[in-house]
Amino acid sequence: MSDRFDKGMSVRRKILGDAHVDRAEATKTDFDEPFQTLITEGAWGTVWASDGISDRERSMITLALLAATGNFEEIPMHIRATARTGASKQDVLEAFQHVAIYAGVPRANHALKLAKQTYAEMEQK
């Protein structure tokens, strides 16, 4: 694998946690391996590995973009990652308020619902 893949895997583990990455790696097949390599190198080894902004800021931006584009399936994973990125509940609320104004209340409302559910699950553990 490439240096960017190795860096991406390291950052991915730092942000998402070993348990999440181990589960994802265990379900990887020959079919989706090229896609997994792409996101490990591109998202985690390039974007998330950049020191241009903090993990906290990147977490807030990611959550806002996921909500604004209606990619709700990834929101719980990134809410759980806030425990490692330093983005607070208030930070997430602020990000979703921006989504409400600039991308629509229904999307922000649904993202907020998912965040509340995920935070509740995190607090039960």
C-alpha positions in Angstrom: 0.0 0.0 0.0 1.0 3.6 -0.4 2.2 6.1 2.3 -1.0 8.0 1.8 -3.0 4.8 2.5 -1.0 4.1 5.7 -1.5 7.7 6.8 -5.2 7.5 6.0 -5.6 4.3 8.0 -3.9 5.9 10.9 -6.1 9.0 10.8 -9.2 6.9 10.2 -8.4 4.9 13.3 -7.7 8.1 15.3 -11.0 9.7 14.3 -13.4 6.7 14.1 -11.7 4.4 16.5 -10.2 1.0 16.1 -13.4 -0.9 16.7 -15.2 0.8 13.9 -12.3 0.4 11.4 -11.8 -3.2 12.4 -15.5 -3.9 11.7 -15.3 -2.1 8.3 -12.1 -4.0 7.4 -13.6 -7.3 8.4 -16.4 -6.8 5.9 -14.2 -5.6 3.0 -14.4 -7.8 -0.1 -12.5 -8.0 -3.4 -15.4 -6.1 -4.9 -15.3 -3.0 -2.6 -11.5 -3.0 -1.8 -10.7 -0.4 -4.6 -13.4 1.9 -3.1 -12.1 1.4 0.4 -8.6 2.2 -0.8 -9.9 5.4 -2.5 -11.7 6.7 0.6 -8.8 5.7 2.9 -6.3 7.6 0.7 -8.5 10.5 -0.4 -10.8 11.2 2.6 -8.6 10.1 5.4 -5.1 10.3 4.0 -5.5 13.6 2.3 -8.5 15.7 3.6 -8.6 14.5 7.2 -4.8 14.2 7.4 -4.3 17.9 6.5 -3.2 20.2 9.2 -4.9 23.2 7.6 -7.8 23.1 10.1 -8.4 21.2 13.4 -10.1 17.9 13.7 -12.9 19.8 15.6 -13.5 22.1 12.7 -13.3 19.4 10.1 -15.8 17.4 12.2 -18.2 20.3 12.2 -17.8 20.9 8.5 -18.3 17.2 7.7 -21.5 17.0 9.7 -22.9 20.1 8.1 -22.1 18.8 4.6 -23.6 15.4 5.3 -26.8 17.1 6.6 -27.0 19.7 3.8 -26.6 17.0 1.1 -29.0 14.6 2.8 -26.3 11.9 3.4 -27.9 11.0 6.8 -26.6 7.5 6.9 -23.1 8.7 7.8 -24.2 11.2 10.5 -24.3 8.8 13.5 -20.7 7.6 12.7 -19.5 11.2 12.6 -21.4 12.1 15.8 -19.6 9.2 17.5 -16.3 10.6 16.1 -16.9 13.9 17.9 -15.7 12.1 21.1 -12.3 12.0 19.4 -12.3 15.2 17.4 -13.3 17.6 20.2 -16.4 18.9 18.5 -18.9 19.5 21.3 -22.7 19.1 21.3 -22.9 22.9 21.0 -20.5 22.8 18.0 -22.8 20.3 16.3 -25.9 22.3 17.1 -24.3 25.4 15.6 -23.3 23.4 12.4 -26.9 22.1 12.0 -28.3 25.6 12.6 -26.2 26.7 9.6 -27.6 23.9 7.6 -31.1 25.0 8.5 -30.5 28.5 7.2 -28.4 27.7 4.1 -29.7 24.2 3.1 -33.1 23.8 4.6 -34.8 23.2 7.9 -36.0 19.6 7.1 -32.5 18.4 6.5 -31.2 20.1 9.7 -34.1 18.8 11.7 -33.4 15.2 10.6 -29.7 15.5 11.2 -30.5 16.9 14.7 -32.8 14.0 15.4 -30.0 11.5 14.4 -27.5 13.4 16.6 -29.8 13.3 19.6 -30.3 9.5 19.1 -26.6 8.9 18.7 -25.6 11.0 21.7 -28.2 9.1 23.8 -26.7 5.8 22.7 -23.2 7.1 23.5 -24.3 8.1 27.0 -25.7 4.7 27.7 -22.4 3.0 27.1 
